Amino acid sequence: MEILDHLHLFPWNSMTANNCNTYFIDGEKRILIDPGHYHLFDHVRNGLSRLSLSPEDMDLVIITHGHPDHMEGVRIFQGTNAIVAVSSAEMAFIQTVAPQYGKALGIPDFEPQVLLQEGDLKVGDLAFEVIPTPGHSPGSICLYWPDRKVLFTGDVVFNQGIGRTDLPGGNGRELKESIRRISRLDVEYLLTGHGDIVKGSEAVKANFKTIEDYWFGYL
C-alpha cells in the first residue's frame, strides 16, 4: 500500500497471529522500519516483490523497539549489506534483562551496526528526527520525517489506543510523557506499529485528544 510517493505500508491484518506493520521508504537509501516476526516475514517479502525489490536491496533497517514482533525479522538481513539500527537505550535494556536475546532471535552474536541517539538522523537525501519515547519499552523511539509530516510511532500510540505498559520495562508515567511530547509535532500521517494508520492533521490531533481523554486515566 503506497501512502505517499516512495513511502509504503506493508500492513499486518491477521486476526489470529500477532505481528507489526512494516514501512518501506524508497529513497536514495532504501529504509525498512520494523521488519516484524521472522516466521511471518513473507508479507514484507511479498510487498517488496510487488515493487520489484527484495530484502537484499535494503540499505537500512530501523527498529522502533526491541519486542520480537517488531525486531525478530532482522534475522532475514544477516549476510546482506543492510545496516540495522536500534536505540542505544533499548540495546542497553535488552542486554541487561535478556543477555541471550540474540540467541533467541536466531542471531547469537547480534549487535546492531548503528545505535540511535536522540536528534537528527540523515539517511542519504532524507532527514529524520529520532525521538526517545519510553513507556512501552525503555528505549522505544518514534521516527519523525518533518519534510513529509510523517511520524512512525512503533507501539507508543495507535489509532484510538496506546502501547501496553505491563511488559518488562513498561512505565505508564513515561508513556504518558512520551505521548504528550509527540502530540506537539506537526503530523499529517501517524504511522502506527499495529492497526490502522491515521491520516490528516485534524484526525491526528483528534486521535491524541481521544488518547488523552480516555487512556491517560489508566496510566
Buried (B, 14 or more C-beta within 10 A) or exposed (E): EEBEEEBBBBBBEEEEEEBBBBBBBBBEBBBBBBBBBBEBBEBBBEBBEEEEBEBEBBBBBBBBBBBBBBBBBBBBBEEBEBBBBBBBBBBEBBEEEBEEBBEEBEBEEBEBEBBBEEEEBEBEEBEBBBBBBBBBBBBBBBBBBBEBBBBBBBBBBBBBBBBEBEEEBBBBEBBBBBBEBBBEBEBBBBBBBBBEBBEEBEBBBEBBEEBBEEBBEEB
